[in-house]
Amino acid sequence: MSFRISYAPPADDTLAKMRDVEPFRGEMARTLGHAPYGHGSTAVKGERDRREATVAGAIVLYYVSGSVLTVTVVRLVPLP
């Protein structure tokens, strides 16, 4: 089962400024797109569907919607 990855406006703005955008998108699809509760992610504030993970050199804060198979990235913080 695959999840669609979408980006909220603040995360999309950060994504537009990142180097190597396509490899990052590929890694997102390969990891969180297939297992949004895996890849070393942790629940934020005890909410199962509100998650945080590190993917391809960036901290990703996202929500999982199992009913529509979507991962929505709300914040993206590239690591130096």
C-alpha positions as CSV (number, residue, x, y, z in Angstrom):
1,M,0.0,0.0,0.0
2,S,1.4,3.4,-1.0
3,F,0.6,6.8,0.6
4,R,0.5,10.0,-1.4
5,I,2.9,12.6,-0.1
6,S,1.6,16.2,0.0
7,Y,3.2,19.4,1.3
8,A,1.5,22.2,3.2
9,P,2.5,25.7,2.1
10,P,5.3,26.3,4.7
11,A,6.9,22.9,3.9
12,D,6.5,23.4,0.2
13,D,8.3,26.8,0.5
14,T,11.2,25.1,2.3
15,L,11.2,22.3,-0.3
16,A,11.5,24.8,-3.1
17,K,14.7,26.2,-1.5
18,M,16.3,22.9,-0.8
19,R,19.1,21.4,-2.9
20,D,18.7,18.0,-4.4
21,V,14.9,18.2,-4.3
22,E,14.3,15.1,-6.5
23,P,16.4,12.7,-4.5
24,F,14.6,14.0,-1.4
25,R,11.2,13.4,-2.9
26,G,12.3,9.9,-4.0
27,E,13.5,9.1,-0.5
28,M,10.2,10.4,1.0
29,A,8.2,8.1,-1.4
30,R,10.5,5.1,-0.6
31,T,10.3,5.5,3.1
32,L,7.3,7.4,4.5
33,G,5.3,6.8,1.4
34,H,5.3,3.1,2.1
35,A,5.5,3.0,5.9
36,P,4.5,6.4,7.4
37,Y,4.6,4.9,11.0
38,G,8.0,3.3,10.4
39,H,11.4,4.7,9.3
40,G,12.3,5.6,12.9
41,S,9.4,8.1,13.1
42,T,8.0,9.0,16.5
43,A,4.6,10.2,17.6
44,V,4.5,13.9,18.5
45,K,2.8,14.8,21.8
46,G,1.3,11.3,22.0
47,E,-0.7,11.6,18.9
48,R,-0.3,8.5,16.7
49,D,-1.0,10.3,13.4
50,R,1.2,13.3,14.1
51,R,4.7,12.2,13.4
52,E,8.3,13.3,13.1
53,A,11.1,11.6,11.2
54,T,14.5,12.3,9.7
55,V,14.6,11.7,5.9
56,A,17.5,12.4,3.6
57,G,19.1,15.0,5.8
58,A,15.9,16.8,6.9
59,I,13.6,16.7,9.9
60,V,10.1,16.1,8.6
61,L,7.0,16.9,10.7
62,Y,3.9,15.3,9.2
63,Y,0.4,14.0,9.6
64,V,-0.8,10.6,8.5
65,S,-4.4,10.2,7.1
66,G,-5.0,6.5,6.8
67,S,-8.5,6.9,5.5
68,V,-7.3,8.7,2.3
69,L,-3.7,7.2,2.3
70,T,-2.0,10.6,2.5
71,V,1.1,11.8,4.4
72,T,0.9,15.6,4.7
73,V,4.2,17.3,5.5
74,V,3.6,20.4,7.5
75,R,7.2,21.4,8.5
76,L,10.5,20.6,6.9
77,V,13.8,21.5,8.5
78,P,16.9,20.8,6.4
79,L,19.9,19.8,8.5
80,P,23.2,21.5,7.8
